[in-house]
Amino acid sequence: MALTLSPVELVAAAERSGSPGLLARHQTWERVSLEEIADVLNGFPFKSHEFNHDNDGIPLIRIRDVGRDTSQTFYSGDYDSQYLVQTGDMIVGMDGEFRVAIWHGPPALLNQRVCKISIRNPKSYDLRFLLYALPGYLDAIGAATSSVTVKHLSSRSVQQIPLPLPPLPEQLRIVETLEDHLSRLDAAQADLRKSIARLPALRGGVRNAVTRGHQPGAKLPDGWSWGTLDDVLERIEAGKSFRCEPRPATEDEWGVVKVSAMTWGEFRAGEQKAVPPGRAFDLRHEIKPGDILVSRANTPAYVGAPVLVGKCRSRLLLSDKSLRLVPKPGIDRTWLIQALSSPYARNQISAKATGTKDSMRNISQRELSGICIPIPPADAQPLIGETLDNEVQRVDNLGAGLSIAQSRATHLRRALLNRAFTGCLVPPNPDDEPASVLLDRIRAEREAQDDQPKRAVRRPRKTATTDAPPPPPASSTLSPTTAVQQELPL
């Protein structure tokens, strides 16, 4: 992990660019470092052998719990009360995405790689204003932090963040206006997420029409019959295993499709690897437009799911994890795709596929060819296939519209925050105490506090107890103190 610029330098560079975004401030405001208005407490590396998922002890806030109201991990050992997080405290995840949130759960312990930020004087800086301001700075730090695996945030970087400092009354007006706008935006985004979550069921409901809601043994319309996939296929062709280079093939090279080419409901010809020059292969494995392909090895959601090849580059080969379904003469390909994509067929494929529930699943040609489907007359298949294809496309268009609305909501949220931090969301009040006077008072209070004797940081006792002591009330919690965390593996 390496942060190439300090937070102060990052903000200065953003301001020089002319487009500081969420790092902006109004020209009448000041800047104040986070350590001047708040204490930062690093979590403690509690012993993992005292962790449990049996509600024994007190909840333990880990990185995964930032943004949640509960923790599934409990700690049953001794602890120092300074590491207690109370409802309403601000916490920050110091690995990965650097998330910030208010803890709304019960009293819990602050684990390593999570820090708690406590405003020193609410009459100088509002906690809710900090909650809106801080994410933009953490994102900027994250973008400037290089990493091989997971990005890490230091408490020193958090302390150095130069926050915008408007007059306190203006802070409160901004928060009130943001909460009014964002509460409605949050409700709209929640509705969007619910609608998007319903799309698979809606798409499945449309495709269920291909089976007419019938089950094996039930009476079918005149001309229909129960059969298997083998009854409508001339053959199933398997691909071959090729030793490939990890890079994509160029236009004049041969390539082999990857599983991901058949994973998203459409054929993606770009998902392929290059065959080394001079490698021998059978031209019968070349993929052609109009082919129906399935992946015999894939995730549970996509194993055996069919895709129809549309426009396709030449010199592209089937891999050993892909199958080509060749329909009998007179069988409509669009109908067949919809029949195999219906929940009725997908449930059979899922039941026949081998492998553990959450791992890569596999289905054999024999099991796939035995999938049971109701087969309409050949002359009815084109109309059924076209109708279902159009209805599924309507659902897909609806999903695309919802995704656009989600993107616009994200941009709207950012625009609101940008207006807030540039002083454009609420009008200034000339009767407010100037930000410069507020900054002087904050620094005077900080100097007075620094002159006070330091309280030693206590560590959890070494003696073990059978039951963890109950959390004390918030009034008995020690004043947060900046501590240096020992880096231990999670």
N, C-alpha and C positions, 0 to 999 in steps of 0.2 A: 504494500500500500504506500502511495506517495502522493501527497497533496502538493502540487508544484507551486501554487500561489497561496498566500495567506488569505483569510476571508476579507481582510481590509483591501488587499490588492485585487481580489476578484471583483469587489464592489466598485473600486475605482476604475478598473478596466471596463466594467459594464456601463458606468456613467460616461466614460470617454467615448464609448461606441455610439452614443446618442439614442440607444434603444435598451435601457436597463431592464425593461420588463418588470418583473416582481421585485427587483432590487432597487426600484426607484423611490424617491421621496420628494415631497414638495419643497420648494426653495426656502420657505419660511420655517421648515422643520430643522431639527438638529439630528445628529447621529449619536448613538450611545452604544457602547459595547455591551454585550449580554451580561458579562461578569460584573458590570457596574450596577445592574438593576436586578440581578437574580443570582442564586446559588445553584451550582451544578454538582449533583451527587452521583458518582458512579455506583453501579450495582456491585454487590459482593459475590465472589466466586464460591457460592455455597456448595457443600460436598454432595456430589451426585448420588452417593449411596443413601442419602437421606431423602431422595426424591421418591414420590409415589403417585399413583393415580387412583388412590382409594379414599380421597377426602380426609386423609390423616394429616393433621397439622394445619398449616396456613397456606393459601395459594401463593405460588411463586410466579412472578411476571418474567417471562422469557421474551426474546425478540419476537417470536411468532405471535405473542399476545398483545403487542402494541397495536392499538386500533380495535381491540376486542374488549368486551366487558367481563370476561371470565378467563380463567386459566385452568387447563386440565392437569397441571402439575402442582403437587403439594409438597411442602417441606416440613419434616417432622422433627428437625433438630433444633438446637439453640440458635438464637439470633439476637442481634443488637437492634433496638427499637428505632435507631436512626435510619435503618433500611426499610422501614415500613412505608408503603404507599397508601395514602388514604383516598377515598372517593373525591374527585375533583382535582387531584394532582396531575401535573403535566409530565409525560414520560416521552423519551426519544429512543428509538432503536438505533444502535451504533454500528450495525453491520447491514450490508445489503442496500436497501432502499432509503435508509435514514428517515423512517416515518416518525411523525410526531402526533400525539393524541392526548386527550384527557382521559384519565382512568375513571370509569364509571362503575367498576366492580367493588367488591368488598375489600377491606384492608388486606394487603398482600405484600410480599417481600420483593425487593428490587434485586433481580439477579444480574450477574455480570453481563456486559455488553448492552445493558439498558441503563440510561441515566434519568434522573429526576431533576426537573428545573423548577425552582421555587422562587417566585417573585418576592423580593425583599420588602418592598413598600407598595401596596396596591394603590396608594394615593399618588404614585409617581408613574407607574406603568401598569396597564390593565392586562390581566392574564389572557383574556379572550382576544385582545388585540395582538398579543404575542402569538397566540395559536394561529391566527390568520397570516401573520407576517413571516413566521419562522420557516415554513415549508419551502418558500422560494429560495431562501438562503441555503438551506440544507440541500436542495436540488442542485444549486450552483456548485456547492462543495463536492457533491457526488459526481457531477460532470467533470470536475477538475481533478478527481482522484483516480489515479491509475491503479489497476489491480490485475492479478493473474487469475484469481478465483473470485472471492467475495470482497467487496470494498469495505473498509473500516473507517470509522469516524472517531476522532479523539475528542475528549472533553475539552482540551485546550482550544481546538478549532471552534467548538461550540461557544466557549467563553469569549472568543475574539470576534464573533459576528457583530458587525456594525449595524445595529438595528435602526430603523427610522424612529424619530422621537417627535411626534406632534404634541401639542398641549394636551393634558389629560382629558379635559372636556371634549376635545376633538376626537381623541381616541374612542371615547364612549359613544359619540355620535356615529363614528364610522362603524363601530361594532354593531350598534343597533340597526343601522341601515343594511349592513351586510347580512345580518341574521334574518332580516325581513326578506331580502331578495333570495338569499341562498336557501332558506327553508323551503321556499316554493320551488326553486330549482332542484333541490334534493328530492322533493316529492315527485317532480316530473321525471327525474332520472330513475327513481325507484320504479315508477310505472313502466318506463322504457325497458328496464331490466326484466321485469315480470313478463312483458310482452315478448321480448326476445326469447325468454326461457320457454314460452309456450309454442314457439315456432316448430320445434321438432314434432310435437304432438299434432299440431295442425297439418304439417306435411304428411305425417303418418296417417292421419285421418283421411286425407285425400287419397293416398295410395291404397288404403284399405278397400276403396271402392273397386279395385281390380279383382278382389276376391269376393265382392258382393256380400261381405260379412258372413260367408258360409264356412263351415268346418267340414272336414272329411266325413263322408257318410250322409251329409245333408243333401236334400234335393236341389239340383241346379237348374237354371233356366234351360229351355229347350236348346239343344245344340251344344251345350256346355258338357264338359266331362272332367272328372278328377284324374290327375296324372302326376307324373314326376318331371323334374327338369330333364331327365334323360329322354322323356317322350318327345320333347320339342327340340332337342339338340342332335345334330349330326355327330358331333364329337367335342371333346374338351382337349385342348392342346396345352401342354406344359412348356414353360420356358426352360432355359439351361443356366447352369452356373458358369459365370464368366469371371476370370480374374481381371479386374478393372483398375484403372487409376482413379483416385478420389476426385479428380477434377471433372467438370462437365466436358463432353465431347464438342469439338468444333464442328462447323457445318460439313466439312469434308471428311470427318471421322465417324466411325461407328460408335454408338452409345448403347448402354443397357439401362432400362428403366429401373428406378428404385421403388420401394413400397409406397413412398410418399406420392408418387405419380398417380396412385389410385386411391388416395385416402380422403379427398375432400369433396366427393360427389361429382367430380369432373376430372377428366384426364389432363394431367399437367406434363406435357412433353419435356419441359425444362428440367424436370426432376430425373436426372440420369447421370451416369458415370461413363467415362471414356474407355473404350476397348483399346488396348495397346496396339500400335501398328504391327501388322504381320500375324496377328492372332487369328487362327482358323475358327470359323463358326458356320452354322447351317442357315442359309438364307430363308428357310421356312419359318424361322423365328422372328423375321422382320415384322414389325407392327404396321398395319395399314389403316387408313381412314375407314370408319364403319365397323371396326372390330369392337367386340364386347369383351372387356377385360375385368378380371377380379383378382384381388390379392389373396393368395391362399394362406399367407402369414401376415398378421397385422394386429392392431389393437382390437379389443373386444367389440368396439363400435364399428370397425371397418373391415374386419375379416370377412371375406366373401362378398363384400358390397360391390355391385357392378358399376362400371363406367363405360360410356360410349365414346369411342375415339372419334373426334371431329377432324379438324385440320391438324395435320401431323407432319413433322419433318421426316424426311427419308433417313435411312440408315439408323433405325432405332430398333432394338431387339428386346424380346421378352426375357425377363430374368427367371431364375428358378423359383422365385417367390410369387410369380404371376401366372395366371391361367387365361387362355383365350377360349371363349364359348362360341362355337360355330353352330348357329341355328339351322334346322332343317329347312329346305325350300318351302316358301309360303308362310313361315313364321315371322311375324312383325317384330323387328328389333326394339322399337320404342315400347311396345306392349311388354316385351320380355324384360326390359330394363325396369319398368314400373312394377311388374309382378315380383321380381327378385328384390326390389327395394321396399316392398310393402312390409309392415310390421309382422304380418303373418309369416312371411318367408324369412325375415330377419330373425325372428324368434327361433325358428327351426335351425338356422345356421348357427346361431349362438349356442344352442343346446348341443349341436353335433361337433362344434369346434373343441379341440383339446388344448390343454394348457391351464395354468392357474388363472383365477378370476381377474387379476389385475395385470398379468404379464402379457407378452405376445401370444396370440392364439393361432392355432393352425387348423385347417380343414382339408381333408383329402378330396381327391377327385371323386372317389366312390361315394363319400358322404354328401358332397355337394350335388352330385347327379341324382341323389335320392330325395331331394327336397320336393315336398308335395305342394302342388298348386292347382287351382281350378283353371281349366283351359277353355277359352271361348272359341267359337268357330273361326277359322282363318280369315274369312271375309269381314268379321267384326273386330278383329284385333287392331287394324290400323286406326279406326275411329276411337276405340277405347284408349289406345296408346296416345293418340294425339290429344284427346280431351284431358287425360290425366297429366300429360306433359304440360299442357297449357295451365292447368290449375296449380301444379307444383311450381311453375314459373311465376305465377301470381304470388304465391307464398314467398318465394325467393325475392321477388321485387319488394314485397312488404318488409322482409328482413333487411334488405339493402337500405330502404327508407328509414327504418328504425336505427340502423347503424349510423346513418348520416345525422339523424337527430341526436344520437349520443355524442357524436363528434362535435356538433354545434353546441351542445350543452357544456361540454368540456371547455370549448373556446369562450363561451359566455361566462363561465366561472372565472376563467383567467382574466377576461376583460374587466369584470367587476372588481377583482382584486387589484388589477393594475390601476383602475380609476381610484380605488381607495388609497393606494400608497403614493399616488401622484397628487393627492389632495383634491381630486375632482369629483369624488363621490358625494361629499357633503360640503356646503360652503363654510369657510372659516368664520369665526366670530372674533371681531376685534377686541372684545372684552375678555377673551381668554388670556390667561397668563402666558407670556411668550415662551416658546420652547427653549430659548437660551437661558431664561431664568430657571426653568424646570431642570435643565441639565446642570446648572451650577448647584442647585439644591441636592440633586442626586449625588454629585461628586463630593459635596460637603458631608452628606450622610455617610458615604462610603469611607471617607477619610476618618470620620469619627468612629465608625465601626472597626476599621483596621487598627485603631489605637487601643481597642479593647483586648484584654488577654485572650489568647487563643485557647479553645477547648480541644483537648486531645481527642483524636478519632479512636473510638473503641471498636474492637473487633469482637465477633461472636465468641462466647466462652468455649473453652476446649472440652469441658465436661459434657458428657451426653446425658440426656434425660429421656425418659420413656415417652412422655407426652410433651408436645410443644406448648409453651405458655401462650395464653390467649393474647391477642393484640391489644395494647393499651388504647384508651381513647385518644383522639387527635390532639387534645390539649397536652398530653404527656409526651408527645413525640419530640425528640431532640431536634434542635435547629439544624437544618441540613448543612453539611460541611463539604467543601470540595475535597475529594479523596482520589488518590492514585490507585487505579485498579490493577491487580495482578492479572496478567493475561494467561488464562488457562484454556484448554480445549473445552468446547461445549459438550 
